[in-house]
Amino acid sequence: MNLQKFRQKYDKFTAEGEKTVTEFIKHQKYPLEQVYCDSPTVFDYFSRLVTAEKLTLVTRSEMEQISMFKTPSHIMAVFEKKEPEWDVSEIVGEKTLYLDDIQDPGNLGTMIRIADWFGIKNVIRSSGSADFYHPKVIQSTMGSLCNVRLKTMALSEITGQTVKIPVIGALLEGETLRQNHQLPASGILVIGNEGHGIKPENIGFITHPFRISGHQNKIAESLNAASACSIFCFEWSMVSQ
C-alpha cells in the first residue's frame, strides 16, 4: 500500500507513542483530529490534554489493525498536515540542514532530531528523500518535528533564490574538521545519501567541502549518514552567529 499517497491525498499523518503524541498536542503546530488509546490508564492521562470528542478508547486488537508498526504502542493520534508556509530567503544568516536523497525514514527522522538538539531550525529535503510524515520519521524525531521548519526543494532552487550563501558539504574529500578550518557561522549543511553521498549535480553548489577524519587504522570506509550529521552539527553549533 502506498501510504505516502494517502497522506498527500487527505493531508493527514499519524503519530504513535506517548511522548511523541504528547509533544505534538502540546506544541499545537499541527491540528489534532483524533486520538486512539487501548489502555484505560493512557486514556485517562490524555483526557486531561484533549477534549472528549477527540479521544477514543479502542481494543488492543483494533490498535494492532490501525497501527503502522508490528508492535504498537498504546496510543496513536491523527493530525492535519498544515505546515506553515515560509520563504526560503528567510534562511539567510541562519543555520539550515539540507538532506540530499536521504531515503531511510529512520535516518531522516534522526537527523531532524539532531537538528533540533543543536538549534538548527530549518530542515530542507530533496524530493528524493523520505517523506517528512512517514510513520518511522515521526517516531524517530520523538516530537522534534514540532520544533523545526520543514520544506522540500532542490538545492539549485535554494541557491538561486537567495543571496550568496555558504554551502557546507559533508564529503569524503575536503578540509578536515577541527584542523583550524573554520565552519561558516551560517549557511546550509548538505548531508548526502546513505550509499552514494551528495548527488553529483549538487557538488558544484558546495562552497565549503569538509570531511570527518577517522583513525589511521580504521577499516570502515565511511560513517553512517546520521552519525556524520551529528558530528557536523555539533561542530557547527560551536560557531557563533
URMO-V349501 format. One line per field, one symbol per residue. ss: DSSP state (H for helix, E for strand, - for the rest). phi: phi as a letter, one per 20 degrees, with the letter a starting at -180 (. if undefined). burial: b if it has 16 or more other C-alpha atoms within 10 Angstrom, else e. A space follows every 10 residues. Layout:
BEGIN
ss->???
phi->???
burial->???
END
This chain:
BEGIN
ss->--HHHHHHHH -EEEEE-HHH HHHHHHH--- -EEEEEE--H HHHHHH---- -HHHEEE--H HHHHHH---- ----EEEEEE -------HHH H---EEEEE- ----HHHHHH HHHHHHH--- -EEEE----- ----HHHHHH H--HHHH-EE EE--HHHHHH H-----EEEE EEEEEE---- ------EEEE E-E---E--H HHH----EEE E--------- ----HHHHHH HHHHHHH--- -
phi->.effgffffd lcbdccofff fgffffflfd feeacdcdcg ffgffffedc fgfdccecef fffffefedf dfeebbcdce edfgfbefff efndecddde lfeegfffff ffffgfgeme edcddffeef fgdfgffgff flnfgfdced bdbffffffe ddfgcfcede cfcqfegmcm dffffbpddd deggddmffg fegfefdcfc ceeeffdfdg ebeggfffgf ffffffffef e
burial->eeebeebeee ebbbbbbbeb bbbbbeeebb bbebbbbbbe eebeebbeee eeeebebbee eebbeebbee ebbbbbbbbb beeeeeebee bbeebbbbbb bbbbbbbbbb bbbbbbbebb bbbbbbeebb bbbbbbbbbb bbbbbbbbbb bbbbbeebbe eeeebbbbbb bbeebbbeee eebbebbbbb bbbbeebbee eeeebbebbb bbeeeeeeee eeeebbebbb ebbbebbeee e
END
